[in-house]
Amino acid sequence: MPVLLLCSVGGSPEPVVTSLIASKPDRVIFIASRDTAREVENKILPEAVAQGVVIGPGQYDIRAVDDAQDFAGCTTVVRARENEIREWLGRGNDYSVLVDFTGGTKCMSAAIALVARNWSCTFSYVGGNERTKGGVGVVVSGREMIFHTENPWNSLGYQAVDEAIVLFDQLEYEAAGRLLKSILPRITAPDVRQEIAALQNLAAGYREWDRFAHKAALTRFTDVLKNMNNLRHLLGGDKAENLSRQVREHVAFLEQLVGAQDMFPKILDLLANARRRLHQGRFDDAVARLYRSIEALAQHRLKASYGIADTGKVPLEMVPEPLRAKWASRAGGEGKVRLALQDDYELLRALGDPMGDRFVALGLADREKSPLSQRNRSILAHGFDPVPAKVFHDLWRAVLDLGEIKESDLLQFPTLSENH
């Protein structure tokens, strides 16, 4: 396996030599100070050759920092190597990067660790079992050993989990899933990969649901429930138990949405979606969903109570007089009339349905003053005006009253952080 070693160089050559001997790299980038840069060719490489590891002139670069105590300057020098690191890793799956931050100043070591955390690499540290100054000084020469080797992403993956949880709780399921997906290839520990994959799947499930892709969400949640133990480690026992209960409830509701012919659960789902758009400040999207909900409530009532299955093709004989005579000119050759939202509720009133009366009482029938008119002027309908928050809240109260729906009837998506 071809190895690129990036290592910091301090005043003692022994740790670097130890790292060279242990890794036998094909390519080396030495990060040195102005004072220690000469040590690479004067001491480190000759000692490595003496130990049987030959690093030829074309196999290494020495990159010196101007001030070894300047953290920002050290970071800039290391970041300048990122393209080379990516190019090396891009050569194939068997190409690897080893990062050794043992030598040099603390600023140099910190800069290397900070920048390299974004790489698919392995961290290495040269320590020892015998030190000067009663065990608190430097490693005794000749007693060096590779003390710690670890893929940083097996630990840093949990930092990404924290960031993904914040996105999840902000209803940004797509962004949370993308973040988790991006780090999975960097993680080598099987248990960590399984945990993060389970959280990614959870985010993907709610992303699909939020897009009304109910079948896809149901498939995702079935898999989530099978792998709930992985989420227990990430979220903690109590949080995971609550999540498991919520997901099971949501699976039952999704099965209703996918399999049932009844429109009412879909209306509840649409309203819950509108509430989520409100929480994101997306008033145009939220009001568009409320408009469709108001229309769907009428369609549901006409079908359930009066057998009118399709408001796009209403037989004229199902319309009572005098409304039938009023709409007669709109009927086509088949004697059927196509209804818009206001027509739906006019028909309900003509049929003596109380929902039609509530529509008028709530001010929704007034084509000029109704909050529905503001929706018609929005960018998602027929105009260019942004929808203000007040319009949403006016329509929100109206649609709940119209459908005799309580907010507690609407499902809420889970939150994952401890603050919720």
C-alpha positions in Angstrom: 0.0 0.0 0.0 1.6 3.3 -1.1 1.9 5.7 1.9 2.4 9.4 2.0 3.8 10.6 5.4 3.3 14.2 6.5 5.2 14.9 9.7 6.4 17.8 11.8 10.1 18.2 12.5 11.3 19.4 15.9 14.7 19.7 17.6 15.0 15.9 18.1 15.4 13.8 15.0 14.6 10.5 16.7 10.8 10.7 16.6 10.8 11.4 12.8 13.3 8.6 12.2 11.1 6.3 14.2 8.1 7.2 12.1 10.0 6.8 8.8 11.2 3.3 9.9 7.7 2.2 11.0 5.8 3.5 8.0 8.4 3.1 5.2 6.6 5.8 3.2 6.7 6.2 -0.6 6.4 10.0 -0.2 7.2 12.4 2.7 6.2 16.0 3.4 8.3 17.4 6.2 6.8 20.4 8.0 9.8 22.1 9.7 10.8 25.4 11.3 13.5 27.5 9.7 15.8 26.2 12.4 15.0 22.5 12.0 14.6 22.3 8.2 18.3 21.5 7.8 18.0 18.6 10.2 16.0 16.6 7.6 18.9 16.2 5.2 21.7 16.4 7.7 20.5 14.0 10.3 17.0 12.5 9.7 17.4 11.0 6.2 20.9 9.6 6.8 19.8 7.9 10.1 16.8 6.4 8.2 19.2 5.1 5.5 21.3 3.6 8.3 18.2 1.8 9.5 17.4 0.5 6.0 14.8 3.0 4.9 15.9 5.1 1.9 14.0 8.2 1.0 15.4 9.5 -2.3 15.5 13.2 -3.5 12.3 12.9 -5.5 10.4 11.4 -2.7 10.2 14.2 -0.2 9.6 17.9 0.2 10.6 20.2 3.1 8.1 23.0 3.9 9.4 25.5 6.5 7.2 27.8 8.5 8.4 31.3 9.0 7.6 31.4 12.7 7.1 28.1 14.5 5.2 30.0 17.3 2.6 31.5 14.8 -0.4 29.2 14.8 -2.0 30.9 11.8 1.2 30.8 9.8 1.7 27.1 10.6 -1.9 26.4 9.5 -1.4 28.2 6.2 1.7 26.1 5.4 -0.1 22.8 6.2 -3.2 23.8 4.3 -1.1 24.5 1.2 -0.4 20.8 1.0 -4.1 19.8 0.8 -4.2 19.6 -3.0 -1.2 17.2 -2.9 -3.0 15.1 -0.3 -6.2 14.9 -2.3 -4.2 14.1 -5.5 -2.4 11.3 -3.6 -5.6 9.8 -2.3 -7.3 10.1 -5.6 -4.8 7.7 -7.2 -6.6 4.7 -5.8 -8.2 3.1 -2.8 -4.9 1.5 -1.8 -3.2 4.9 -1.4 -3.1 6.1 2.2 -1.9 9.2 4.2 -0.2 9.0 7.6 0.0 12.2 9.7 2.6 12.4 12.5 2.5 15.5 14.6 5.0 14.4 17.2 7.9 16.9 16.5 8.0 20.7 16.3 6.3 23.3 18.4 2.8 22.9 19.9 1.6 25.4 17.3 3.0 23.2 14.5 1.4 20.1 16.0 -1.9 21.8 16.5 -2.0 23.2 13.0 -1.3 19.8 11.5 -4.0 18.1 13.6 -6.5 20.9 12.8 -6.0 20.8 9.0 -5.6 17.0 8.7 -8.9 16.3 10.5 -10.6 16.8 7.2 -8.4 14.3 5.4 -9.0 10.5 5.0 -5.8 9.7 7.0 -4.4 8.0 10.0 -2.9 10.0 12.9 0.4 8.7 14.4 2.2 9.9 17.5 5.7 8.7 18.6 6.0 8.3 22.3 8.0 6.1 24.6 8.1 4.2 27.8 11.1 6.1 29.2 11.5 9.8 29.6 13.9 12.3 31.1 13.2 14.4 34.2 11.7 11.6 36.2 9.3 10.6 33.5 7.9 14.1 32.6 10.6 15.2 30.1 11.3 14.2 26.6 11.5 10.5 25.4 15.0 9.0 26.1 16.8 8.6 22.8 16.6 5.1 21.5 13.4 4.4 23.5 10.9 5.7 20.9 7.9 3.7 19.9 4.7 4.3 17.9 2.5 5.1 20.8 -0.8 5.9 19.2 -2.3 5.4 15.7 -5.9 6.1 14.9 -8.1 7.3 12.1 -9.2 10.7 13.4 -12.6 10.3 11.8 -13.5 7.5 14.0 -13.6 10.2 16.7 -14.3 13.3 14.6 -17.4 11.5 13.2 -19.2 12.2 16.4 -18.5 16.0 16.0 -20.3 15.7 12.6 -23.1 13.9 14.4 -23.6 16.9 16.7 -23.7 19.2 13.7 -26.1 16.9 11.9 -28.4 16.8 14.9 -28.6 20.6 14.9 -29.6 20.5 11.3 -32.1 17.7 11.9 -33.8 19.7 14.7 -34.0 22.7 12.3 -35.9 20.5 9.9 -33.0 20.5 7.5 -33.1 16.8 6.8 -31.4 16.9 3.4 -28.4 18.9 4.8 -28.1 16.6 7.8 -28.1 13.5 5.6 -25.6 15.0 3.2 -23.2 15.8 6.0 -23.4 12.3 7.5 -23.0 10.7 4.1 -19.9 12.8 3.3 -18.1 11.5 6.4 -19.0 7.8 6.1 -16.2 7.0 3.6 -13.6 8.4 6.0 -14.6 6.2 9.0 -13.0 2.8 9.3 -14.4 1.6 12.7 -17.3 -0.7 11.9 -19.4 0.3 14.9 -19.0 4.0 14.3 -19.9 3.5 10.6 -23.1 1.6 11.6 -24.1 4.3 14.1 -23.7 7.2 11.7 -25.3 5.2 8.8 -28.4 4.6 11.1 -28.6 8.4 11.8 -28.3 9.1 8.1 -31.1 6.7 7.4 -33.3 8.4 10.0 -32.6 11.8 8.4 -33.4 10.4 5.0 -36.7 9.0 6.2 -37.9 12.4 7.4 -36.5 14.1 4.3 -38.7 11.8 2.1 -41.7 12.3 4.3 -41.2 16.1 4.2 -41.3 15.8 0.4 -44.5 13.7 0.6 -42.7 10.6 -0.6 -44.5 8.5 1.9 -43.6 5.0 0.5 -39.9 5.9 0.5 -40.2 7.2 4.0 -41.9 4.0 5.2 -39.1 1.9 3.7 -36.5 4.0 5.5 -38.2 3.8 8.9 -38.6 0.1 8.7 -34.8 -0.1 8.4 -34.3 2.5 11.1 -36.3 0.3 13.6 -34.2 -2.7 12.8 -31.1 -0.7 13.7 -32.3 1.2 16.7 -29.5 -0.1 18.9 -27.0 1.9 16.8 -29.0 5.1 17.6 -29.1 4.2 21.3 -25.3 4.6 21.5 -25.4 8.0 19.6 -28.4 9.5 21.4 -28.5 7.8 24.8 -31.0 5.3 26.1 -33.9 7.6 27.0 -33.8 9.7 23.9 -33.5 6.6 21.7 -36.5 4.9 23.5 -38.6 8.0 22.9 -37.5 8.1 19.3 -38.3 4.5 18.8 -41.8 5.0 20.1 -42.3 8.1 17.8 -41.0 6.2 14.7 -43.3 3.3 15.4 -46.3 5.8 15.6 -45.1 7.4 12.4 -44.8 4.1 10.6 -48.5 3.4 11.5 -49.6 6.8 10.2 -47.6 6.4 7.0 -49.2 3.0 6.4 -52.5 4.9 6.6 -51.3 7.5 4.1 -50.0 4.9 1.7 -52.8 2.4 1.8 -56.0 4.2 2.6 -58.4 5.9 0.2 -59.6 8.3 2.9 -58.3 11.8 2.1 -58.5 13.1 5.7 -55.2 11.7 7.0 -53.5 13.3 4.0 -55.0 16.6 4.9 -53.6 16.3 8.5 -50.2 15.4 7.0 -50.4 18.5 4.7 -51.2 20.8 7.6 -48.3 19.3 9.7 -46.1 20.0 6.7 -47.3 23.6 6.5 -46.5 24.1 10.2 -42.9 22.9 9.6 -42.6 25.4 6.8 -43.8 28.1 9.2 -41.0 27.1 11.7 -38.5 27.6 8.8 -39.9 31.0 8.0 -41.0 29.8 4.5 -44.4 31.5 4.5 -45.0 31.2 0.8 -44.6 27.4 0.9 -46.6 27.2 4.1 -49.6 29.2 2.7 -49.5 27.1 -0.5 -50.0 24.0 1.6 -52.9 25.7 3.6 -54.6 26.6 0.3 -54.4 23.0 -0.8 -55.7 21.9 2.6 -58.8 24.2 2.4 -59.5 22.8 -1.1 -58.9 19.2 0.1 -61.3 19.6 3.0 -64.1 20.5 0.6 -63.2 17.7 -1.7 -63.2 15.2 1.2 -66.6 16.4 2.4 -68.1 16.3 -1.1 -66.9 12.7 -1.6 -67.6 11.3 1.8 -71.0 12.9 2.3 -72.4 13.4 -1.2 -70.7 10.9 -3.4 -68.9 13.5 -5.5 -65.6 11.7 -6.1 -64.0 14.2 -8.5 -64.6 18.0 -8.4 -63.0 18.2 -11.8 -65.9 16.3 -13.3 -69.1 17.0 -11.3 -72.3 15.8 -13.0 -74.7 18.7 -13.3 -77.6 16.6 -12.0 -75.7 16.3 -8.6 -75.8 20.1 -8.2 -79.0 21.4 -6.5 -81.0 24.3 -7.9 -80.7 27.2 -8.3 -76.9 26.6 -8.5 -77.5 24.0 -11.2 -79.0 26.7 -13.5 -76.2 29.1 -12.7 -73.5 26.6 -13.7 -75.3 25.1 -16.6 -73.4 27.2 -19.1 -70.1 25.8 -17.7 -71.0 22.2 -18.3 -69.4 20.5 -21.3 -71.0 18.1 -23.7 -70.9 15.4 -21.1 -73.0 17.5 -18.7 -70.1 17.9 -16.2 -68.7 21.0 -14.5 -65.2 21.6 -13.2 -65.1 23.3 -9.8 -62.4 25.6 -8.3 -62.0 26.1 -4.6 -64.6 28.8 -4.2 -67.0 26.6 -6.2 -66.5 23.7 -3.9 -67.7 25.6 -0.9 -70.6 27.2 -2.9 -71.7 23.7 -3.7 -71.5 22.7 -0.1 -73.6 25.7 0.9 -76.2 24.7 -1.7 -76.2 21.2 -0.3 -76.9 22.6 3.2 -73.5 21.5 4.6 -72.3 23.4 7.7 -68.7 23.4 6.3 -70.0 25.7 3.5 -71.5 28.0 6.1 -68.3 28.0 8.1 -66.3 28.9 5.0 -68.4 32.1 4.7 -68.4 32.9 8.4 -64.6 32.7 8.5 -64.4 35.3 5.7 -62.9 33.0 3.2 -65.6 33.5 0.6 -64.8 37.2 0.2 -62.7 37.3 -2.9 -61.2 40.7 -2.1 -60.6 40.6 1.7 -60.1 36.9 2.3 -56.5 35.9 3.2 -56.8 33.5 0.3 -56.5 36.5 -2.0 -53.1 37.2 -0.6 -52.0 33.7 -1.6 -53.2 34.4 -5.1 -50.8 37.3 -5.3 -47.9 35.3 -4.1 -45.0 34.1 -6.2 -46.2 30.5 -5.9 -49.6 31.4 -7.4 -50.3 34.3 -9.8 -48.3 37.2 -8.5 -44.9 38.4 -7.2 -45.7 39.5 -3.6 -44.1 37.7 -0.7 -46.5 36.2 1.8 -46.3 37.9 5.2 -46.5 35.9 8.4 -49.9 37.4 9.3 -51.5 35.9 6.2 -50.2 32.5 7.3 -51.6 32.8 10.8 -54.9 34.1 9.6 -55.3 31.2 7.2 -53.9 28.7 9.8 -56.6 29.6 12.3 -59.2 29.5 9.5 -58.4 26.1 8.2 -58.3 24.5 11.7 -61.7 26.0 12.4 -63.1 25.1 9.0 -62.1 21.4 9.3 -62.7 21.3 13.1 -59.1 20.2 13.6 -57.0 20.7 16.7 -53.3 21.3 16.5 -52.8 18.3 18.7 -54.3 16.2 15.9 -51.2 16.9 13.8 -48.1 14.7 14.1 -44.8 16.3 15.0 -41.4 15.1 13.7 -39.0 14.2 16.5 -36.1 16.3 17.7 -32.8 14.8 18.7 -30.9 17.3 20.8 -31.0 17.4 24.6 -32.4 20.9 24.5 -35.7 19.8 22.9 
